[in-house]
């Protein structure tokens, strides 16, 4: 097995979790309004004080199980200070914030650069309201625009779902070009950390994809089944072409991965990522939402393998997911544990509240939302240790424990 000498080391979904990246919900949550929440990919507005308490308990549950918890906001500020890139970071963020007025751009730049770095990072994440910044302008466009929309820079309320902007794969990662504009700026924080933070800079971390790719992929669709097999969802958020590009990169750059399983799921918000409907929880056990399967239990799965021809892959189409997983993982049995027990009411209700979005912190040990009692009871009956966390507000963002965490280091599975 690989030596864990690099700051990113993830060769499975179930290896003992050692280091994880989180983002504590901040004032960006309170900058959500009914008028803009749909565009910012929210269906409801969480209560900030409660969601922070729930998130803190989630982080404590990880620490109680020996996990080192790192925070996106803290690492971002440290990376900027370590590299003296505060001004260039602000300029890049402003350039990607749809600011057309030179006067507004200048005022925002001065406003943000006047802050201490950590405060600046939190302000950018929270969003900048128009009433916070004095813009010296007599242009009609600047003056009249002030009343039309409350923000110069939109809030980033999805940041507490650290899984999606990037994904650790082996000793490298993808930094993703995200599908919806509301989330695309998020990846700049991860890029800054990997490029400039002393913990990651010049550490030999492979970059499998960067945020400037033309095709879209998100980390919730990227599952590392073992050191040789990756599963990626063809979904609302990840394109088939992006998956093929990733497979080619992994195969041609000499990674340990030999197969990529592209699993096609419904292109709907309720099932936006593969990990909202399918997660690995033990050596041969998976959670699955029955809604992704055809009536005969089949699902379109494409096996991508290295081709003898450069720049191409060999593709095999299968419909039997259980057979594909048996062959790929080299096990005799696969157990697919249905969300909500497959019940016509409990399954879609608990999937909506992320009953399938489990975070494995060791083989057979998972963190789940407490509200999904049918699924949690079933997991325990199947021999899984379930650590429940409070979730009345966390779940309003439509993401669960796996969505809220980006593993950086896992122990290898023996």
ZIKATA-V88126 format. One record per backbone hydrogen bond with DSSP energy under -1.0 kcal/mol. NH is the residue of the N-H (numbers start at 1). CO is the residue of the C=O. E is the energy in kcal/mol with one decimal. If there is no record, write none. Layout:
NH|CO|E / NH|CO|E
//
This chain:
5|3|-1.8 / 9|408|-3.1 / 10|170|-2.6 / 17|361|-2.2 / 18|409|-2.8 / 19|409|-1.8 / 20|68|-2.5 / 21|406|-2.2 / 22|70|-3.0 / 29|26|-2.1 / 32|29|-1.3 / 37|33|-2.0 / 40|36|-1.8 / 41|38|-1.6 / 42|37|-3.4 / 51|47|-2.9 / 52|48|-2.4 / 53|49|-1.6 / 54|50|-2.6 / 55|51|-2.4 / 56|52|-2.6 / 57|53|-2.0 / 58|54|-1.9 / 59|55|-2.6 / 60|56|-2.4 / 61|57|-2.2 / 62|58|-1.6 / 63|59|-2.5 / 64|60|-3.0 / 65|62|-1.1 / 66|63|-2.2 / 67|62|-2.1 / 68|18|-3.5 / 70|20|-2.9 / 72|22|-3.1 / 75|71|-2.6 / 76|72|-2.3 / 77|73|-1.7 / 78|74|-2.3 / 79|75|-2.5 / 80|76|-2.2 / 81|77|-2.4 / 82|78|-2.4 / 83|79|-1.2 / 85|80|-1.8 / 89|85|-2.5 / 90|86|-2.3 / 91|87|-2.5 / 92|88|-2.4 / 93|89|-2.4 / 94|90|-2.7 / 95|91|-2.5 / 96|92|-1.2 / 97|94|-1.7 / 105|101|-2.3 / 106|102|-2.4 / 107|103|-2.3 / 108|104|-2.7 / 109|105|-2.4 / 110|106|-2.2 / 111|107|-2.3 / 112|108|-2.7 / 113|109|-2.4 / 114|110|-1.1 / 115|112|-1.4 / 120|116|-2.7 / 121|117|-2.5 / 122|118|-2.3 / 123|119|-2.2 / 124|120|-2.6 / 125|121|-2.2 / 126|122|-2.2 / 127|123|-1.9 / 128|153|-1.5 / 130|150|-2.9 / 132|129|-1.4 / 137|135|-1.2 / 143|139|-2.3 / 144|140|-3.0 / 145|141|-1.3 / 148|145|-1.0 / 152|128|-2.8 / 153|128|-1.7 / 156|125|-2.5 / 159|156|-1.6 / 161|158|-2.3 / 162|160|-1.2 / 163|403|-2.2 / 164|161|-1.2 / 167|174|-1.7 / 169|172|-2.7 / 170|10|-3.1 / 172|169|-1.8 / 173|206|-2.3 / 174|167|-2.1 / 175|209|-2.7 / 176|165|-3.0 / 183|180|-2.0 / 186|183|-1.1 / 188|185|-1.7 / 189|186|-1.1 / 191|187|-2.5 / 192|188|-2.2 / 193|189|-2.1 / 194|190|-2.5 / 195|191|-2.1 / 196|192|-2.4 / 197|193|-2.2 / 200|197|-1.7 / 201|197|-3.3 / 203|200|-1.4 / 206|171|-1.3 / 208|173|-2.6 / 213|210|-1.7 / 217|177|-1.3 / 219|164|-2.3 / 221|218|-2.0 / 222|219|-1.6 / 223|231|-3.3 / 225|229|-1.3 / 226|229|-1.7 / 230|259|-2.3 / 231|223|-3.3 / 232|261|-3.0 / 233|221|-1.5 / 234|263|-2.6 / 235|238|-1.6 / 239|216|-2.4 / 243|239|-1.8 / 244|240|-2.1 / 245|241|-2.3 / 246|242|-2.4 / 247|243|-2.5 / 248|244|-2.4 / 249|245|-2.1 / 250|246|-2.7 / 251|247|-2.7 / 252|248|-2.7 / 253|249|-1.8 / 255|250|-1.9 / 258|228|-2.5 / 259|228|-2.2 / 260|304|-2.1 / 261|230|-3.4 / 262|302|-3.2 / 263|232|-2.2 / 264|300|-2.5 / 265|234|-2.2 / 268|266|-1.7 / 271|268|-1.0 / 272|269|-1.6 / 275|220|-2.2 / 276|273|-1.5 / 277|274|-1.8 / 278|274|-1.4 / 279|287|-1.5 / 281|285|-2.7 / 282|285|-1.5 / 286|335|-2.5 / 287|279|-2.6 / 288|337|-2.3 / 289|277|-2.4 / 292|289|-2.0 / 293|290|-1.6 / 294|298|-3.0 / 297|294|-2.3 / 299|319|-2.3 / 301|318|-2.7 / 302|262|-2.7 / 303|316|-3.2 / 304|260|-3.0 / 305|314|-2.5 / 307|312|-1.1 / 312|309|-1.4 / 314|305|-3.2 / 316|303|-1.9 / 318|301|-3.4 / 321|319|-1.0 / 324|320|-2.2 / 325|321|-2.7 / 326|322|-2.4 / 327|323|-2.5 / 328|324|-2.6 / 329|325|-2.5 / 330|326|-1.5 / 331|326|-1.3 / 335|284|-2.9 / 337|286|-3.5 / 339|288|-2.7 / 341|338|-2.1 / 342|339|-1.9 / 343|340|-1.7 / 347|343|-2.1 / 349|345|-1.9 / 350|346|-2.9 / 351|347|-2.2 / 352|348|-2.0 / 353|349|-1.1 / 354|351|-2.0 / 355|350|-3.2 / 358|356|-1.5 / 359|367|-2.0 / 361|365|-2.4 / 362|365|-1.1 / 364|281|-2.2 / 365|362|-2.3 / 366|385|-2.7 / 367|359|-2.4 / 368|387|-2.3 / 370|389|-2.6 / 372|369|-1.2 / 373|371|-1.6 / 376|372|-2.4 / 377|373|-2.1 / 378|374|-1.9 / 379|375|-2.4 / 380|376|-2.1 / 381|377|-2.1 / 382|378|-1.3 / 383|380|-1.8 / 384|379|-2.3 / 385|364|-2.9 / 387|366|-3.0 / 389|368|-2.2 / 395|391|-1.7 / 396|393|-1.5 / 397|394|-1.3 / 398|395|-1.8 / 402|357|-1.1 / 404|400|-1.9 / 405|402|-1.4 / 406|21|-1.8 / 408|19|-2.9 / 409|19|-1.7 / 410|9|-2.9 / 411|16|-2.8
//
